[in-house]
Amino acid sequence: MMASMTAIDIVISPARPHHCEALARLHRDAWRLAYRGIIPHLALERMVARRTAEWWARALRRGAPILVAEFAGELAGYAHVGPSRAPPLGYGGELYELYMKPEYQGLGFGQKLFEAAGARLRRRFDRGFLVWALSDNEPAHDFYRAMGGRKICRATSCFDGVRLAKTGYGWRA
């Protein structure tokens, strides 16, 4: 007898005010996992501490385009998109952030969230979009390459006086 299979689905929608507390917790956990040992500890903790529920609420009130991914009623990830902060690179949009709760990483939900964020960026910006990944964050590089990203440039960011290399990946419209 053949066992039946149930599709596991994730719901992706615009973030709403009731998501703010969960966004703050998700941001904290995902950033600590992604950047511990890469970004200097105090700089990382200051960055995490700034992203309170009120920070997310202000961002939503300002109209920040933030998508959330929910699974079984729980916030599993988020993506924040908008215009490119590096227009000379020739990409109109930018995926500022895409993070999944650690327990939801590697399940394919990040791909669905990326696809939704990419579709939103492609609708709004006719010159494609880009994303930055710190060079020592190998899981991010693996993910963006798997999503079809092409390395377009390298740059640096400074955290507490420590310069860290980063790579830009691009997707054309």
N, C-alpha and C positions, 0 to 999 in steps of 0.2 A: 504494500500500500504506500502511495506517495504522500509525503507530508506536505501540507500547504504552507506557502510562504506569505508573510505579511510584509507589505512595503512599509519601510520606516520613512516618515516624511518630516521635514522641518518647515516651519512657517516663517516666511521672511516678510517684514512689513516695516513701515516707518516707525521710528521710536516715538513713544508717547510719554507724557509726564509720569505715568505710573511705572515706567521702566527705570527711572533715575537711580533709585537705591541699588537695584540689581546691576545697572551699568557701572556704578562706582565700585562695587565688589568685583565684578568681572574684570574691569580695567586693572584693579590692584593685583588680582591673582595672575592674570595673563601677562602683565608687564613684569612682575617679579620672576615668573617662569622664563620669559623670553630674554630678559636683560640682566639677570643676576650673573655677576662675573664678567659682564661686558661693559655696562655703564657703571661708573663709580657708585658705590653703595649709597652715599649720602645724596648724590644727585638723583639717583633712581627713587629713593624714598621721598624726596621733595616733590618730584614729578607725580608720584602716586598720591601723595597727600593733597595735592592741588585738585585732583579730580574727584571731588566730593559729589554727593547727589545734587547739591545746589549748583555746582559747576555744570553738570549735565542739564539741569533744569534751565539754567540761563542759556545754554547753547541751543536747546530746543525752542525757547522763547524767541531767540534771534533767528530762528529758521534754519539752523544747521541741518544739512541733509545727513541724517544718521539712520541707518537701517539696522534692525535687530533680527536675529535668528532665534526662534523659540522651538523647543522640542518638549512635547508633553507638558506645555504650560510653563516651562522654565526657560529663562534667558540662557542661550547657549553661546551667542556671539554677537558682535556688532561690527559695522563698517561705517566709516565717516568719509564722505566724498565732497569734492568741490572743485573750484577752479585751480589750475596749476599754480604753484608758488614759484615756479621756475619757467616763465613763459619763453625765454630765449631757447629752451630745448625743443620747442615746436609742438608741444602737446597741450591741448586746451584744458584737460581735466586732470585731477589727481585723486588717487585713493590714499587719503591721509592715514587711515588706520583700518586694519582688519584684524580682529582678535577673537579667538574662541576660548571659552572656558577650558582649562587644561583637560578635564575629563571628556570633552567633546572633540578634542583634536584627533586627527587621523581617521575620522569616521565618514568623511566625504561631505560633512555639513559646511566646512569652510569653503569648499568648491562651490556649493550652491550659493552661499553668501557672496563670494567673489563674483560669480556670474550675474547675480542680481545687481550688485554695485557697478559692475562693468557695463551692464545694459543701461543703467541710469546715466552713467557718465557718457556713454556713446550717444544717447538721445540728446544730451545737453551740449556736448562739445564735439564738433565735427573733426577735430584734429587728434582724436584719440586721447589716451590718458597714460599717466605714469604713476609709479609708486617707488618709494625709497626703502631700502633695507640696510641696516648696519651690517658691515662686511663680516663680522664675527657671528652673526645670527644665521647660521647655516640652514636651520629648518625653514626660515623665511625664504632664503634663496631657492631651496629645493621646491617650495610651494609655488613661488612665482614663475620659476622655469616650467614646472608642470602645468601651470595655467597658460603657457604660451608666451610669457614675457620675454622680451629681448633686452639684453643689457645695452643701455644707451649711454651711460656716463658713470663717472665716479666723482665723489666729492667728500667733504669731511664735515662733521658736526663736533662742537665742543661741549663737554660736560665737565664742570668743575676744573677747567683748565686742561682736561685730557681730550686730545683730538682723536676722534674715531672715524675711520673710513666708512663710507656708505656707497652703495651701488644703486643706480636708478634703473628700473625696468620699464619698458614702454610697450603699449599696445596701440596700434593704429586703428582708426575708425573703420 
